[in-house]
Amino acid sequence: MKKFHVGLLPRIVIAIILGILFGNLLPGALVRLFVTFNAIFSEFLNFSIPLIIVGLVTIAIADIGKGAGKMLVVTALIAYGATLFSGFLSYFTGATIFPSLIETGVPLEEVSEAQGILPYFSVAIPPLMNVMTALVLAFTLGLGLAHMESDALKNVARDFQEIIVRTISAVILPLLPIYIFGIFLNMTHSGQVFGILMVFIKIIGIIFLLHIFLLVFQYCIAALFVRKNPFKLLGRMMPAYFTALGTQSSAATIPVTLEQTKKNGVSTDIAGFVIPLCATIHLSGSTLKIVACALALMIMQGMPYDFPLFAGFIFMLGITMVAAPGVPGGAIMAALGILQSMLGFDESAQALMIALYIAMDSFGTACNVTGDGAIALIIDKVMNRKR
């Protein structure tokens, strides 16, 4: 008998709906119970963030640096450039449109302590290091491992990566719906849920339109290299797009992306190299979402922001996204550290970022993998020209 499985996105949606429904029904004592859970889970999340960065970024950089040939360097630069472009596109669009859509001064700190409700108790779990220390440590170890002959330390790093990935998939992601339920329970309790939900709907609509524009733009650029119709090229990648919508995983979609990329005329050896690599290092759709959601929440809270702040954030996010593991919601977990350290996001803002991101996770992943096909077309033309 086949086991019935409910995906992460449906569980998050159910949690949000139940949180809104029960927000005005549950007595204060029960609401306080969820506030207590959220307080403990927030502590655990803060403890985990530096470990997630070290565990995932270290081995990702070590693998990318391994045997860095011309094709690897060219592919990595194009993928990073595409990711940066999507981040800046998201920022400038959001900075132009969001202020007219979003009401400023929404106090998100009330979300975690609605109407003065405090947890029954709290457990302090101090992180082993701060986020910036974790990032620098991960970069140092990753670059060092990339140039070492011995695999002993690299195998230790891989084992640690496996521990972190299992912690995300077996502990953090299963508990997220309860955490999100508690967040929306409190928002309903404090009477601010409907205003925030309307903002969410507007943001999701704009991000979806940006995804479509980004894909068309990427294939128009690729079409300039290969001199083919960009819409026909994009049309052939639709099986990969819809496969990613269902799986929410770039890695799980690789076989379909590979097949459709070959149908677009990319040579077998180039496609076999670029598509698996870009499934790890090219995350334009994910970056676009995170930048837009972060900007929206900062405007909502009345937090100061400017271009230099977001420029630094986008450059760092482009590197951190490489650490996103092949699990739904992995990219936002990898990004929590720099959201906290560079943009000053507290637990409430981080929780809303997770909810917003996972609500659009399928579309971001689909944008990522479909864009991989455009990069493969460019690499195929560039590398064949050099031969």
Disulfide bonds with the S-S distance in Angstrom:
none
